[in-house]
Amino acid sequence: MSHDPQNEVSPKTIEQVYRPMTRRTFLKGAAASMVGVAGLMAALKPLLELDSGAITLDELLQKHYRQLTPEDLRRIMDNLAAKAEKEHGVRPTLRDLKPLDGVEFGYALNLTRCIGCRKCAHACLAENNQSRANPDDIEMSYIRVLELDKGAINLETSNVYYNPETVPQPDKYYMPVQCHQCRQAPCTKVCPVQATWQEKDGIVVVDYNWCIGCRYCMAACPYDARRFNYQKPTIAKEQINPNQTYLSNRIRPKGVVEKCTFCLHRTRDGKYPACLEVCPTGARVFGNLLDPDSEINYILKNKRVYILKEDVGTQPRFYYFFDK
Amino acid sequence: MRDYLTFLFRVWRLSFQGSWKFYAWMSVLTVVALIGLHAWARQFVDGLQTTGMTNQVSWGAYIANFTFLVGVAAAAVMLVIPAYIYKKEHMHEVVLFGELLAIAVIVMCLLFVTVDLGRPDRFHHMIPPFGIFNFPGSILSWDVIVLNGYLLLNLHIAGYLLYCRYRHQKPTKKFYIPFVFLSIAWAVSIHTVTAFLYVGLAGRSYWHHPLVPSRFLASAFVAGPALMILTFQIIRRVTNYFIGDQPIFTLRMIMTVAMIINMFLLACELFTEFYSPTQHAAAAHYLYFGLHGYSGLVPWIWTAIVLDVIGLTLLITPASRRILWLNVACITCFVGIWIEKGMGLIIPGFVPSPLGQIVEYLPTLNETLVCLGIWAFGLLMFSWMLHVAIPIMNGSLRDRPELAAQIN
């Protein structure tokens, strides 16, 4: 295709080379465009299956939780409650509980007492309205109970899918892991849109209406404490806990991250977290780190306390301790 | 201004002129891109359950491809440096193609990040003033800035130079030289920041490793030039634009040096991981040998290592002075690095999980189609840009449009 410019005929412009629009070229162009548009429509066809109200203008324009006025928040929560009723058949009591003054929550777990019964993981599920394939599906529970070999604290050889006849097994011990509500939380640091942050009382929360679902926080968490809604949550009507708050256990939308909030809808209301209440051995201790007389402070001062992955520098508010 | 509009109009007209081969190629790419779009629409409706990702392995093929492609985009700088810093005349004839490649690849990167989002409808949350930008805390927000900045830089440089070519005008230095130099530093930054995305995570010991950014750059400066060498030969074959052997052999030299460094750094990494049997090496064990009976990535990584070694051997021996063997080296290096920097870097970061669980990951069909769609779209963009740019580069768009139309 090489050419010698010297021997070429006089130059023309591109407009002369490609003749002006004729009926023929017009029809050809139109046919090609039709094929193109049809292809595009076919490609986007699944979008027709979107539920009506899956994406509303209101939600698209909604601001970050911390920028909302109380009236805005009230209106949004009313909409969310109505939506939950429409989609799941139960109208929740949706509240917004603020952190209490002079309170910083801490949690300690007695590894000597824990028997690995997983009651806490199930209670978490019953309390927090996570998605589940069936009532026994605890994949989305915020608590993973590890079965460890006695003689070491080796997570690498731990097992979360243990299933013996009875617990505890003689050669094993058990370590439930949930969000450690870190003081130096890697998850809040990496979030590109500040959809997750630490509240005044130390609880790390997620604004489910702001999260873009990039899952960077999941990559950052050293405790595997975050869960992602890979699908629209599935939960049976009778399993829904209607006592909900905006920042904790309300039924999540598809495509966002969720996590343990120390049951803030309970704990900011003067109750214990669900996992503590259900524990049959009393292995769990929850309280206010700022209160010098609290049980949690007694444990931190007097027991042999172990911090999981202390080397990562996250400074958790969740502690393990040993009795004997 | 009027002239510029005429220019744009001509570019537009030219986009639809070509041989049947051009039409066939572009149609195939369009169809694959539309299939990918369809798969993504499916994913948008059903959620990311259409992918193979789980709570344990929460990033997969999308982020793997993203990471690899950022490197390819950054490697455009390997044409810019010889052309502008070492003033190699022969590189000036091809440097533009590197910039165009960077544009296409950055767009692919942005697409790969977008399809990875669980809520793409909330994309604007990242864009101030509509959203809140967690800057400078989140490395992801840095990445958004550097990637888009690099895209704009290259759009400006390539667009300006092309328009000057079209007008037979010598480009005014102050309008592009500062940006060229900025783009050199910027190219390094896009890949370094992308590496910092992973390196910054102290909880994932497989990533929390100071060698990662250096290896990123070294492998990028292999994969990018490899792709350029192949592209130059395609341009040479199907268009009337002349590219000599010189730029190809300059790139060969760059590739060789970068590949030696890359393999050396790999050896350092392997030594550190395996000499002392620490728990931190669990991910590397999983990748190279399998762990507790799980070995999903083992065939992948050894394929990559074999390809890398073949590539390196060809590059450092005189064999690759022959174009045929050079091409083999380019292909093996490109594929090898795609595997080790994609799946080989991202997935072991999640296996075993921080609590020691092993959940393996395999992309689903739908996920694969989305990936293929983005690759096809990237190729489509790059083909279109070359199709339009070459008649501008050789002057035929303005002077001899009948020739412009002949090219593929």
Contacts between the chains, C-beta under 8 A, distances in Angstrom:
chain1	res1	chain2	res2	distance
A	1	B	239	7.4
A	1	B	240	4.2
A	1	B	406	6.1
A	1	B	407	7.4
A	2	B	240	6.0
A	3	B	240	6.8
A	3	B	400	7.9
A	3	B	403	6.2
A	5	B	400	7.7
A	8	B	400	6.4
A	11	B	399	4.8
A	11	B	400	5.7
A	12	B	400	8.0
A	12	B	401	6.4
A	12	B	402	6.6
A	13	B	398	8.0
A	13	B	401	6.4
A	14	B	10	4.9
A	14	B	13	5.8
A	14	B	14	6.8
A	14	B	397	6.7
A	14	B	401	3.7
A	14	B	404	6.9
A	15	B	10	8.0
A	15	B	13	7.7
A	16	B	401	7.7
A	17	B	401	4.4
A	17	B	402	4.9
A	17	B	405	6.4
A	18	B	13	5.8
A	18	B	17	6.4
A	18	B	401	7.6
A	18	B	405	7.3
A	29	B	16	8.0
A	36	B	30	7.7
A	39	B	30	7.3
A	39	B	31	7.4
A	39	B	34	5.0
A	40	B	34	6.8
A	40	B	37	7.7
A	42	B	34	7.4
A	42	B	38	7.0
A	43	B	34	4.3
A	43	B	35	7.3
A	43	B	37	4.2
A	43	B	38	4.2
A	43	B	41	6.6
A	44	B	37	6.8
A	44	B	38	7.4
A	44	B	41	5.2
A	45	B	38	7.2
A	45	B	41	7.0
A	46	B	38	6.9
A	46	B	41	4.1
A	46	B	42	4.6
A	46	B	44	7.3
A	46	B	45	4.9
A	47	B	41	5.2
A	47	B	44	6.7
A	47	B	45	6.5
A	49	B	45	5.1
A	50	B	44	7.9
A	50	B	45	5.6
A	55	B	121	5.2
A	60	B	121	6.6
A	60	B	122	7.8
A	64	B	132	5.6
A	139	B	55	6.9
A	140	B	55	7.7
A	144	B	355	6.0
A	144	B	357	8.0
A	146	B	355	6.1
A	146	B	356	7.3
A	154	B	279	7.5
A	154	B	356	7.8
A	155	B	354	7.6
A	155	B	355	5.6
A	155	B	356	4.2
A	156	B	279	5.2
A	156	B	282	5.4
A	156	B	352	6.4
A	156	B	356	4.6
A	157	B	356	6.6
A	158	B	355	6.5
A	158	B	356	4.5
A	158	B	357	7.9
A	160	B	355	7.0
A	160	B	357	5.8
A	177	B	355	5.9
A	186	B	201	6.7
A	186	B	202	6.8
A	186	B	203	6.3
A	189	B	137	5.2
A	189	B	138	6.8
A	190	B	137	7.7
A	190	B	138	5.2
A	190	B	139	6.7
A	190	B	140	6.5
A	190	B	200	7.4
A	190	B	201	7.5
A	191	B	134	5.8
A	191	B	138	6.0
A	192	B	126	5.8
A	192	B	133	7.3
A	192	B	134	5.3
A	192	B	138	4.6
A	192	B	140	4.0
A	192	B	141	4.7
A	192	B	144	6.9
A	193	B	122	8.0
A	193	B	125	4.4
A	193	B	126	5.7
A	193	B	131	5.8
A	193	B	132	5.7
A	193	B	133	7.3
A	193	B	134	6.2
A	194	B	132	4.9
A	194	B	134	4.8
A	195	B	125	7.4
A	210	B	122	7.2
A	210	B	125	6.2
A	211	B	118	7.6
A	211	B	119	6.7
A	211	B	122	7.6
A	212	B	117	5.4
A	212	B	118	7.1
A	212	B	119	5.0
A	212	B	120	7.9
A	212	B	122	4.7
A	212	B	123	6.8
A	212	B	125	5.5
A	212	B	126	6.8
A	213	B	48	7.6
A	213	B	117	5.2
A	213	B	118	2.1
A	213	B	119	4.4
A	213	B	122	7.8
A	214	B	113	7.8
A	214	B	116	6.8
A	214	B	117	5.7
A	214	B	118	7.5
A	214	B	140	6.8
A	215	B	58	4.5
A	215	B	59	6.4
A	215	B	116	7.8
A	215	B	118	7.1
A	216	B	138	7.4
A	216	B	140	5.5
A	216	B	197	7.7
A	218	B	55	7.4
A	218	B	58	4.2
A	219	B	58	6.3
A	219	B	59	6.2
A	219	B	198	8.0
A	219	B	201	6.0
A	219	B	204	6.8
A	219	B	349	7.1
A	219	B	350	7.6
A	220	B	201	5.1
A	220	B	203	6.4
A	221	B	203	6.3
A	221	B	354	7.1
A	222	B	202	7.1
A	222	B	203	2.9
A	222	B	204	7.9
A	222	B	354	5.0
A	223	B	203	7.8
A	223	B	354	6.2
A	223	B	355	7.2
A	224	B	55	7.7
A	224	B	56	7.2
A	224	B	353	5.1
A	224	B	354	4.9
A	224	B	355	4.8
A	224	B	357	7.5
A	226	B	55	7.8
A	227	B	55	5.3
A	228	B	48	7.4
A	228	B	55	6.1
A	228	B	58	6.1
A	228	B	118	6.7
A	229	B	47	7.0
A	229	B	118	7.2
A	230	B	47	5.6
A	230	B	48	4.8
A	230	B	49	4.2
A	230	B	51	7.7
A	230	B	53	7.1
A	230	B	54	7.7
A	231	B	46	6.7
A	231	B	47	4.4
A	231	B	48	7.9
A	231	B	49	4.2
A	232	B	47	6.4
A	253	B	119	7.9
A	254	B	47	4.5
A	254	B	118	7.3
A	255	B	47	5.7
A	255	B	48	6.8
A	255	B	117	7.6
A	255	B	118	3.0
A	255	B	119	4.5
A	256	B	118	6.1
A	256	B	119	6.4
A	257	B	118	7.8
A	309	B	203	7.3
A	309	B	354	7.7
A	312	B	202	4.8
A	312	B	203	5.5
A	313	B	202	6.5
A	314	B	203	7.8
